[in-house]
Amino acid sequence: MMDIRNAEFSYNGKKSIFRNVNISIERGDVLCILGPNGTGKSTLIKCMSSLLKLKSGKILLKDKNIYSMNNTEIAKVMGYIPQSNNSTFAYSVLDIVLMGRTPYLSITSVPGKNDYKIAEEALENLGILHLKDKIYTEISGGERQLVLMARAIAQRPEILLLDEPTSHLDFGNQIRTLKVINKLSKSGLSVVMTSHFPDHAFLSSNKVAIMNQGTIMEMGDPRTVVTEENMKQAYGIDVKILDVDEQRKACIPMQIQ
């Protein structure tokens, strides 16, 4: 689905934001990228979406170099949701989600009945169909994030890139979003998301990568990668990894003395 090979990125051509990054994403994978601020997680996501170009290395999307593909080709395979999106235009929620159908429309065509159906289904899957006639700029930040996810789902992509998708959501909507991610992965969609919450890796991912000091410190199954030692090395704090039940672990920060 997607292969990242020996990826390195620099904004000024000198100091590397990240380097030696190698990641393979298969159909139905949910990869959670953890790591402290400034280690390059969001920059890596932007490179994967082709918004930024690597200094060296390759990103292959379905065996094709992503930088050789045009925007429409990429949008039919991959959806991307940034950390924040500040729209100044008073579009309705449904209109925002319909924008996800743009890759399938010509310059002169307008959305048809099927496009509206797909957009409404995306809203319904996220439990926000009741917002469809609301003005996007007048709903809460958390609701906007869910609308952007609905827009990405309406693209019908094969891989979805999410940069901290739960950062603006309350606790309930965080869990609902992770449930949607699980549901999408079971249908074959691949998901790559960044997060500051190690528990999200346990809840929704089959793969986790820990970025630290501009490279992948460790990658693999969350149960073997998200350890007390690795969390201490990455974040500089003590945590306890507890067994909630036979299938679930939790990461608990230790009390500050």
C-alpha positions as CSV (number, residue, x, y, z in Angstrom):
1,M,0.0,0.0,0.0
2,M,2.6,2.5,1.1
3,D,6.4,2.1,1.6
4,I,8.7,4.8,3.0
5,R,12.3,4.1,2.3
6,N,15.3,5.8,3.9
7,A,13.3,9.0,4.2
8,E,15.0,12.2,5.2
9,F,13.6,15.8,5.4
10,S,15.1,19.2,6.0
11,Y,13.5,22.7,5.7
12,N,16.8,24.5,5.1
13,G,18.7,21.7,3.3
14,K,21.1,21.4,6.3
15,K,19.6,20.3,9.6
16,S,17.4,17.2,9.2
17,I,14.0,17.2,10.8
18,F,13.9,13.4,10.5
19,R,16.2,10.8,8.8
20,N,16.5,7.1,8.1
21,V,12.8,6.6,8.3
22,N,11.5,3.2,7.0
23,I,7.9,2.3,7.3
24,S,5.7,-0.2,5.5
25,I,1.9,0.1,5.6
26,E,-0.3,-2.7,4.4
27,R,-4.1,-2.8,3.6
28,G,-6.1,-2.5,6.8
29,D,-3.1,-1.5,9.0
30,V,-3.6,1.2,11.7
31,L,-0.2,2.7,12.4
32,C,0.0,5.1,15.4
33,I,3.1,7.4,15.4
34,L,4.0,8.5,19.0
35,G,6.7,10.8,20.1
36,P,7.5,14.1,21.8
37,N,6.9,17.5,20.3
38,G,9.4,18.6,17.7
39,T,10.5,15.1,16.7
40,G,9.0,15.3,13.2
41,K,5.7,13.4,13.4
42,S,3.6,16.1,11.6
43,T,6.4,16.8,9.1
44,L,6.5,13.1,8.2
45,I,2.7,13.0,7.7
46,K,3.0,16.1,5.4
47,C,5.7,14.3,3.4
48,M,3.5,11.2,3.2
49,S,0.6,13.4,1.8
50,S,3.1,15.0,-0.7
51,L,2.6,18.4,0.8
52,L,6.3,18.5,1.5
53,K,9.1,16.8,-0.5
54,L,11.8,14.6,1.0
55,K,15.4,15.7,0.9
56,S,16.3,12.1,0.1
57,G,14.6,8.7,0.1
58,K,11.4,7.5,-1.4
59,I,7.6,7.3,-0.6
60,L,5.9,4.7,-2.7
61,L,2.1,4.7,-2.9
62,K,0.8,1.4,-4.4
63,D,4.4,0.9,-5.9
64,K,4.4,4.4,-7.5
65,N,6.6,7.3,-6.4
66,I,4.2,9.7,-4.8
67,Y,6.0,12.7,-6.2
68,S,5.3,11.5,-9.8
69,M,1.6,11.5,-9.1
70,N,-0.8,14.5,-9.6
71,N,-3.1,15.7,-6.9
72,T,-6.2,14.0,-8.4
73,E,-4.4,10.6,-8.5
74,I,-3.3,11.0,-4.9
75,A,-6.7,12.1,-3.7
76,K,-8.4,9.0,-5.1
77,V,-6.1,6.8,-3.0
78,M,-5.2,8.9,0.0
79,G,-7.1,11.2,2.4
80,Y,-5.4,13.7,4.7
81,I,-6.6,15.5,7.8
82,P,-4.3,18.2,9.3
83,Q,-4.3,19.1,13.0
84,S,-6.5,22.2,12.4
85,N,-8.4,23.8,9.5
86,N,-9.6,27.4,9.8
87,S,-12.2,28.1,7.2
88,T,-13.4,31.7,6.7
89,F,-16.3,30.8,4.4
90,A,-19.7,30.1,5.7
91,Y,-20.2,26.7,4.0
92,S,-22.7,24.2,5.4
93,V,-21.3,21.0,7.0
94,L,-22.7,19.0,4.1
95,D,-21.0,21.3,1.6
96,I,-17.6,20.7,3.4
97,V,-18.1,17.0,3.3
98,L,-19.1,17.1,-0.4
99,M,-15.7,18.6,-1.1
100,G,-14.3,15.1,-0.5
101,R,-15.9,14.1,-3.8
102,T,-13.9,16.6,-5.8
103,P,-11.4,14.1,-7.2
104,Y,-14.3,12.4,-9.0
105,L,-15.8,15.5,-10.6
106,S,-14.6,17.4,-13.6
107,I,-14.0,21.1,-13.6
108,T,-17.5,21.8,-15.0
109,S,-19.6,19.1,-13.2
110,V,-21.4,19.4,-9.9
111,P,-22.1,16.8,-7.2
112,G,-24.8,14.3,-8.1
113,K,-27.2,12.2,-6.1
114,N,-24.6,9.5,-5.4
115,D,-22.1,12.1,-4.2
116,Y,-24.7,13.5,-1.7
117,K,-25.5,9.9,-0.6
118,I,-21.8,9.2,0.1
119,A,-21.4,12.5,2.0
120,E,-24.4,11.8,4.2
121,E,-23.3,8.3,4.8
122,A,-19.9,9.6,6.0
123,L,-21.6,12.0,8.4
124,E,-23.9,9.2,9.7
125,N,-20.9,6.9,10.3
126,L,-19.4,9.6,12.6
127,G,-22.7,10.2,14.3
128,I,-23.0,13.8,13.1
129,L,-25.6,13.7,10.4
130,H,-27.7,16.1,12.5
131,L,-25.1,18.8,11.8
132,K,-25.4,18.6,8.0
133,D,-27.3,21.9,7.6
134,K,-25.2,23.8,10.3
135,I,-22.7,26.4,9.2
136,Y,-19.2,24.9,9.5
137,T,-17.7,28.1,11.1
138,E,-20.4,28.1,13.8
139,I,-19.9,24.6,15.2
140,S,-17.3,23.7,17.9
141,G,-13.7,22.8,17.2
142,G,-14.3,19.2,18.1
143,E,-17.3,19.0,15.7
144,R,-15.2,20.6,12.9
145,Q,-12.6,17.9,13.4
146,L,-15.3,15.2,12.9
147,V,-16.6,17.0,9.8
148,L,-13.1,17.0,8.3
149,M,-12.9,13.2,9.0
150,A,-16.2,12.8,7.3
151,R,-14.9,14.8,4.3
152,A,-11.9,12.5,4.1
153,I,-14.1,9.4,4.3
154,A,-16.3,10.7,1.5
155,Q,-13.2,10.6,-0.8
156,R,-13.4,6.8,-0.5
157,P,-9.6,6.6,-0.1
158,E,-7.6,3.5,0.5
159,I,-5.3,5.1,3.0
160,L,-6.1,7.9,5.5
161,L,-3.5,10.2,7.1
162,L,-4.6,11.8,10.4
163,D,-2.4,14.3,12.2
164,E,-3.5,14.2,15.8
165,P,-7.1,13.4,15.0
166,T,-8.3,13.6,18.6
167,S,-6.4,16.6,19.8
168,H,-9.5,18.9,19.8
169,L,-12.0,16.3,20.9
170,D,-13.5,15.7,24.3
171,F,-13.0,12.3,25.9
172,G,-16.2,10.8,24.5
173,N,-15.6,12.0,20.9
174,Q,-12.0,10.7,21.2
175,I,-13.2,7.2,21.8
176,R,-15.9,7.5,19.1
177,T,-13.3,8.6,16.6
178,L,-11.1,5.6,17.5
179,K,-14.1,3.3,17.1
180,V,-14.6,4.8,13.6
181,I,-10.9,4.2,12.8
182,N,-11.3,0.6,13.9
183,K,-14.4,0.1,11.8
184,L,-12.7,1.7,8.7
185,S,-9.6,-0.6,9.1
186,K,-11.8,-3.7,9.2
187,S,-13.3,-2.6,5.9
188,G,-9.7,-2.6,4.4
189,L,-8.8,1.1,4.8
190,S,-5.3,1.8,6.0
191,V,-4.8,4.5,8.6
192,V,-1.7,6.4,9.7
193,M,-2.2,8.7,12.7
194,T,0.0,10.7,15.0
195,S,-0.9,11.0,18.7
196,H,0.4,12.2,22.0
197,F,-1.6,9.4,23.8
198,P,0.1,6.0,24.1
199,D,-3.3,4.5,25.1
200,H,-4.5,5.3,21.6
201,A,-2.0,2.8,20.2
202,F,-3.4,0.1,22.5
203,L,-7.0,1.0,21.6
204,S,-6.9,1.3,17.8
205,S,-3.6,0.2,16.3
206,N,-2.0,-3.0,15.1
207,K,1.3,-1.1,14.6
208,V,3.0,1.7,16.5
209,A,6.1,3.7,15.7
210,I,7.9,5.8,18.3
211,M,9.7,8.8,16.9
212,N,12.5,10.4,18.9
213,Q,15.2,12.8,18.0
214,G,14.2,12.7,14.3
215,T,14.2,9.0,13.7
216,I,12.1,5.9,14.4
217,M,13.2,4.6,17.8
218,E,11.2,1.4,17.6
219,M,8.3,0.1,15.5
220,G,6.1,-3.0,15.8
221,D,3.1,-4.4,17.8
222,P,1.9,-1.9,20.5
223,R,2.1,-4.5,23.2
224,T,5.8,-4.9,22.7
225,V,6.8,-1.4,21.6
226,V,4.9,0.8,24.1
227,T,6.9,-0.2,27.2
228,E,7.9,1.6,30.4
229,E,11.5,1.8,29.2
230,N,10.6,3.2,25.7
231,M,8.2,5.8,27.2
232,K,10.9,6.9,29.6
233,Q,13.4,7.2,26.8
234,A,11.0,9.0,24.4
235,Y,9.3,11.4,26.8
236,G,11.6,11.5,29.8
237,I,8.9,10.5,32.3
238,D,8.2,7.4,34.4
239,V,5.1,5.5,33.5
240,K,3.5,2.2,34.4
241,I,2.1,-0.2,31.7
242,L,-0.8,-2.0,33.3
243,D,-2.9,-5.0,32.1
244,V,-6.6,-3.9,32.0
245,D,-7.7,-7.3,30.8
246,E,-6.3,-10.1,28.7
247,Q,-6.5,-8.1,25.5
248,R,-5.9,-4.5,26.7
249,K,-3.1,-2.5,28.3
250,A,-3.0,1.0,29.6
251,C,-0.2,3.6,30.0
252,I,-0.3,5.4,33.3
253,P,2.0,8.3,34.1
254,M,3.5,8.2,37.6
255,Q,2.6,10.8,40.2
256,I,4.7,13.9,40.2
257,Q,6.6,14.2,43.5
